[in-house]
């Protein structure tokens, strides 16, 4: 609404005193410093507060749980004692190495001991000639015994009657030492306990005498 259309007469509030400046909401212009200092305060105050908080938290955490470096600093270390112990350890290690070297040299100087040679295992030669003699005067005993040896794998077996001195004990006789294993195998096969080296009873090969004690 313009002043020309204002329906009420002027009163004391409408009269303006020209001797004074503006009143009411009219304010004097602010200086540049008054506009800048709040921002400067924020820029300085907040970093200072943040630094103080961080320092307080770090110091509180450090007091409650000391770090490893602080523990190490708190424990004095005897450099001379450590050096002495290191030197002693080195001396012990050197002595041990020298002893090991000496033992190794002594072991190298000792001649290697040879293991004793074991005797060769006896060999059963079933191709050896075997002769079975009947001294029990039982018909067919020598032939029956020879068949038993042939069945056991002996390749050269014959039978006959015994003509030597009378005997009642059966035996297996062999001519040479290398026939001992074969003679023992024959004795085991026939169940005869007597086994002897006797060139007189068996000039060659192996001779089996079956007497009255023999159980076919």
ROLUM-119464 format. One record per residue (C-alpha): x, y, z. Coordinates in pm, whole numbers, padded with zeros to 5 digits, always signed. Layout:
XYZ
...
END
This chain:
+00000+00000+00000
+00144+00337-00104
+00154+00638+00119
-00104+00818-00100
-00354+00546-00031
-00282+00529+00348
-00622+00616+00506
-00497+00718+00846
-00354+01058+00944
+00015+01088+01032
+00107+01041+01392
+00423+01065+01597
+00563+00750+01449
+00532+00886+01098
+00737+01194+01175
+01109+01142+01097
+01369+01342+01282
+01628+01443+01026
+01893+01517+01291
+01958+01152+01370
+02055+00850+01159
+01845+00549+01072
+01675+00365+01353
+01535+00017+01403
+01687-00257+01184
+01936-00027+01026
+02285-00101+01159
+02626+00040+01099
+02842-00157+00852
+03074-00422+01015
+03451-00401+00985
+03651-00666+00794
+03817-00795+01113
+03481-00858+01279
+03383-01075+00983
+03714-01269+00964
+03801-01345+01327
+03529-01616+01382
+03672-01821+01094
+04027-01779+01228
+03906-01892+01569
+03756-02209+01420
+04073-02283+01222
+04290-02250+01533
+04062-02388+01805
+03945-02713+01646
+04296-02842+01549
+04416-02759+01902
+04126-02950+02056
+04183-03247+01824
+04554-03255+01908
+04473-03248+02279
+04226-03537+02250
+04467-03751+02052
+04750-03679+02296
+04531-03770+02592
+04416-04100+02438
+04770-04200+02341
+04910-04121+02685
+04626-04313+02856
+04679-04620+02636
+05054-04605+02694
+05012-04597+03072
+04769-04894+03077
+04971-05127+02850
+05343-05048+02809
+05481-05133+02470
+05749-05389+02400
+06002-05117+02335
+05931-04965+02679
+05971-05306+02843
+06300-05355+02667
+06415-05010+02770
+06311-05080+03128
+06524-05393+03151
+06894-05313+03169
+07118-05526+02955
+07462-05620+03066
+07659-05586+02744
+07977-05717+02903
+07800-06025+03046
+07634-06095+02712
+07967-06062+02539
+08128-06297+02789
+07848-06552+02744
+07875-06525+02365
+08249-06579+02387
+08200-06880+02614
+07943-07025+02376
+08176-06972+02083
+08456-07142+02274
+08233-07437+02362
+08114-07467+02003
+08473-07453+01876
+08580-07720+02126
+08286-07939+02022
+08370-07891+01656
+08733-07978+01725
+08632-08290+01916
+08400-08396+01634
+08673-08332+01382
+08917-08538+01592
+08669-08821+01628
+08601-08812+01255
+08972-08823+01175
+09022-09114+01417
+08731-09295+01262
+08873-09237+00915
+09211-09369+01024
+09065-09690+01164
+09059-09965+00902
+08717-10081+00800
+08632-10408+00966
+08537-10676+00725
+08242-10891+00814
+08328-11256+00850
+08228-11461+00554
+07946-11698+00629
+07988-12055+00521
+07806-12147+00207
+07470-12312+00260
+07482-12688+00208
+07357-12794-00134
+07149-13105-00188
+07242-13270-00517
+06966-13511-00609
+07157-13625-00916
+07410-13805-00692
+07413-14181-00741
+07239-14360-00452
+07255-14734-00381
+07007-14902-00142
+07116-15232+00021
+06883-15474+00201
+07039-15600+00527
+06709-15695+00692
+06653-16001+00475
+06300-15879+00404
+06202-15946+00045
+06153-15633-00163
+06263-15394+00113
+06552-15242-00085
+06337-15193-00397
+06059-15032-00196
+06304-14794-00030
+06461-14703-00367
+06116-14617-00504
+06059-14386-00210
+06381-14197-00293
+06292-14174-00659
+05955-14026-00565
+06141-13770-00350
+06326-13652-00663
+06653-13845-00661
+06740-13929-01020
+06993-14212-00991
+06880-14481-00740
+06934-14858-00760
+06884-15143-00508
+07059-15471-00411
+07122-15707-00120
+07368-15619+00153
+07682-15845+00158
+07889-15684+00433
+07918-15763+00802
+07590-15835+00972
+07419-15522+01112
+07089-15445+01274
+07115-15066+01250
+07020-14881+00934
+07253-14605+00810
+07336-14361+00532
+07702-14348+00427
+07867-14099+00191
+08209-14092+00024
+08312-13721+00029
+08243-13410+00238
+08051-13235-00042
+07790-13513-00023
+07705-13448+00345
+07399-13233+00270
+07263-13486+00020
+07317-13776+00263
+07141-13584+00540
+06845-13518+00309
+06822-13889+00223
+06831-13983+00592
+06552-13735+00668
+06342-13869+00380
+06376-14227+00499
+06364-14159+00873
+06718-14291+00939
+06916-14122+01216
+07262-14259+01140
+07459-14057+00880
+07832-14107+00844
+08124-14018+00617
+08257-14366+00529
+08446-14433+00205
+08471-14797+00318
+08094-14841+00325
+08040-14617+00021
+08345-14592-00210
+08150-14360-00443
+07821-14178-00419
+07587-14254-00128
+07498-14596+00015
+07185-14665+00219
+07177-14980+00436
+06830-15075+00558
+06838-15321+00850
+06578-15475+01077
+06522-15145+01265
+06407-14969+00949
+06040-14878+00930
+05939-14839+00566
END
